Amino acid sequence: MVQNAMADVFGIPMSLGIVNTSLKFQRRNVLEFMTNAVSAARNHTPAPSILFATSDRKNI
């Protein structure tokens, strides 16, 4: 179910492992991201970005 929601949000099926690894690398909360992604899919709103925010890049 979560993978289907992620596919709906991003338009392509993404591996949860890739999402998990990317978010951990960015020191972002995985559960919070997944909750927001599923919520966005259900509410037909824009999905959260898995990409770095510009202001976050300087901290890595």
N, C-alpha and C positions, 0 to 999 in steps of 0.2 A: 504494500500500500504506500509506504513512504517513497519507494522508488518511482511508483506511478505519479505521485504528487511532484516529485522532483522533475520527472520528464515533462509534466504539464507546465511547471514553472519555467524551465529552461528551454523547452522545445526539443530537447534531445535527451536520451537516457544517459544519465551520468552515474558512474560508479560511486557508491557511498564511500568507498575507500579513498578515492581521489578527493572528494569533498572533505572528508575527515582530515586527510593529510594536509591539504591546502590550508584549512582553517587552523589547524594546530601550528603549522609553520608561521602563520600570521598572529599567533597567540590570541585567537578568537574563540569564543565559546561555541562549541559544535552543537550542543543541544539548543541553544538560543537561535542559532542560524537555522537549524532544521525546523524548529517550531515556527519561526517567521516564514520560512519557505512554504511550508504546508498551509499555514494560515493565508498567505498570499494566493496560493493556488485555489483555495476554497472560496476566497472572497473576490477573485478575479482582479487582483491588484498587482502592481509591479513586484517582482521577486527581489529579494535582497541580493546584492552582488557578492560573488565569491572572490572578486578581484580586490587588490589592495585599494584602500582609499588613499588619495594623494598625500594626505597629512600623516598617514601611518607608515609610509615608506621610510622616512628618516629615522624611525626607531629600530629598524632591523639591521 
